[in-house]
Amino acid sequence: MNERIDTELAELETLSSRLLRDRWTAMALGPMPRISPAMLRLALAWEIQARALGGHSRATSQMLTQRMAAKTSTTLALPGMRLVREWNGVAHIVTVGEDKIIRWNQREWRSLSEVARAITGTRWSGPAFFGLKKRLAA
């Protein structure tokens, strides 16, 4: 990792509960959670690393947000998948190559949403159109 990050993480191990709470406040991480000092160290360590190294990818952040809201669950389109969707009486077959490239109609596409838009002529969530995004029961 980075030497500065390593130093900051090592420093967390030496901080008292009070100094950990001060650090939380100084980093402006919102209301103080009611967690143990050990958990607070882990949360601070995550934040230090995320700020320095970039944190979660957009896809991971979206998946975590979905899971927290517990409204939908999305299965990722994995290499080797073959997705079939009938639209207006025509079966459309999309494959996800081992290289993670989406192929439909002898073309390569950047996303399932682009394919869904090409098929329907309207804006669709690709994962929803191909049945990878499901609403969870209330």
CORVEN-V187049 format. One record per residue. N is the residue number from 1. RES is the residue in one small letter. PSI is psi in radians with two decimals (none if undefined). D_FIRST is the distance of its C-alpha to the first C-alpha in Angstrom with 1 decimal. Layout:
# CORVEN-V187049
n=(N & N)
res=(RES & RES)
psi=(PSI & PSI)
d_first=(D_FIRST & D_FIRST)
This chain:
# CORVEN-V187049
n=(1 & 2 & 3 & 4 & 5 & 6 & 7 & 8 & 9 & 10 & 11 & 12 & 13 & 14 & 15 & 16 & 17 & 18 & 19 & 20 & 21 & 22 & 23 & 24 & 25 & 26 & 27 & 28 & 29 & 30 & 31 & 32 & 33 & 34 & 35 & 36 & 37 & 38 & 39 & 40 & 41 & 42 & 43 & 44 & 45 & 46 & 47 & 48 & 49 & 50 & 51 & 52 & 53 & 54 & 55 & 56 & 57 & 58 & 59 & 60 & 61 & 62 & 63 & 64 & 65 & 66 & 67 & 68 & 69 & 70 & 71 & 72 & 73 & 74 & 75 & 76 & 77 & 78 & 79 & 80 & 81 & 82 & 83 & 84 & 85 & 86 & 87 & 88 & 89 & 90 & 91 & 92 & 93 & 94 & 95 & 96 & 97 & 98 & 99 & 100 & 101 & 102 & 103 & 104 & 105 & 106 & 107 & 108 & 109 & 110 & 111 & 112 & 113 & 114 & 115 & 116 & 117 & 118 & 119 & 120 & 121 & 122 & 123 & 124 & 125 & 126 & 127 & 128 & 129 & 130 & 131 & 132 & 133 & 134 & 135 & 136 & 137 & 138)
res=(m & n & e & r & i & d & t & e & l & a & e & l & e & t & l & s & s & r & l & l & r & d & r & w & t & a & m & a & l & g & p & m & p & r & i & s & p & a & m & l & r & l & a & l & a & w & e & i & q & a & r & a & l & g & g & h & s & r & a & t & s & q & m & l & t & q & r & m & a & a & k & t & s & t & t & l & a & l & p & g & m & r & l & v & r & e & w & n & g & v & a & h & i & v & t & v & g & e & d & k & i & i & r & w & n & q & r & e & w & r & s & l & s & e & v & a & r & a & i & t & g & t & r & w & s & g & p & a & f & f & g & l & k & k & r & l & a & a)
psi=(-2.78 & 2.43 & -0.69 & -0.73 & -0.80 & -0.73 & -0.80 & -0.72 & -0.73 & -0.65 & -0.63 & -0.62 & -0.39 & -0.16 & 2.47 & 2.98 & -0.75 & -0.78 & -0.55 & -0.75 & -0.70 & -0.72 & -0.74 & -0.83 & -0.74 & -0.57 & 0.00 & 0.94 & 0.29 & -2.90 & 2.55 & 2.10 & 2.67 & 1.38 & 2.86 & 2.79 & -0.62 & -0.75 & -0.64 & -0.67 & -0.77 & -0.74 & -0.75 & -0.70 & -0.75 & -0.84 & -0.73 & -0.82 & -0.70 & -0.71 & -0.63 & -0.61 & -0.10 & -0.22 & -2.73 & 2.70 & 2.88 & -0.74 & -0.73 & -0.75 & -0.74 & -0.75 & -0.75 & -0.70 & -0.76 & -0.81 & -0.67 & -0.70 & -0.39 & 0.65 & -0.62 & 2.85 & 2.24 & 2.23 & 2.36 & 2.56 & 1.87 & 2.68 & 2.38 & -0.16 & 2.58 & 2.03 & 2.34 & 2.30 & 2.27 & 2.34 & 2.12 & 0.75 & 0.07 & 2.28 & 2.19 & 2.20 & 2.14 & 2.40 & 2.56 & 1.95 & 2.89 & -0.41 & 0.12 & 0.24 & 2.36 & 2.26 & 2.31 & 2.41 & 0.72 & 0.54 & 2.81 & 2.45 & 2.65 & -0.46 & 2.82 & -0.55 & -0.65 & -0.70 & -0.80 & -0.69 & -0.71 & -0.63 & -0.79 & -0.42 & 0.09 & 2.90 & 2.15 & 2.65 & 2.11 & -0.85 & -0.65 & -0.79 & -0.72 & 0.18 & 0.31 & -0.27 & 2.11 & 2.48 & 2.40 & 2.60 & 2.53 & none)
d_first=(0.0 & 3.8 & 6.5 & 8.7 & 7.1 & 6.9 & 10.4 & 11.7 & 11.0 & 12.7 & 15.4 & 16.3 & 17.5 & 20.0 & 21.4 & 24.9 & 26.0 & 27.5 & 24.5 & 22.4 & 25.2 & 25.2 & 21.5 & 22.3 & 25.2 & 23.4 & 20.9 & 24.1 & 23.2 & 26.8 & 29.2 & 28.0 & 27.7 & 29.8 & 27.2 & 26.4 & 24.0 & 21.8 & 21.7 & 21.2 & 18.1 & 16.8 & 18.0 & 16.5 & 13.0 & 13.4 & 14.7 & 12.1 & 9.4 & 12.2 & 13.3 & 10.1 & 9.3 & 13.0 & 14.1 & 16.6 & 18.5 & 22.1 & 23.6 & 21.6 & 22.6 & 26.1 & 26.3 & 25.1 & 27.7 & 30.3 & 29.7 & 29.9 & 33.1 & 34.4 & 36.6 & 35.4 & 33.3 & 32.0 & 31.5 & 29.2 & 30.9 & 29.5 & 30.0 & 33.5 & 35.0 & 38.5 & 39.6 & 43.3 & 44.8 & 48.5 & 49.4 & 53.0 & 54.2 & 51.7 & 49.0 & 45.7 & 43.3 & 39.6 & 37.3 & 33.5 & 32.8 & 30.2 & 28.5 & 28.4 & 31.1 & 33.9 & 37.4 & 40.7 & 44.0 & 42.9 & 40.3 & 36.5 & 35.2 & 32.0 & 32.6 & 35.1 & 36.2 & 37.4 & 39.3 & 40.9 & 41.9 & 43.5 & 45.4 & 46.7 & 46.8 & 45.2 & 41.7 & 40.4 & 37.2 & 36.6 & 35.3 & 38.3 & 40.7 & 39.7 & 39.6 & 35.9 & 35.9 & 38.2 & 39.5 & 39.1 & 42.2 & 42.8)
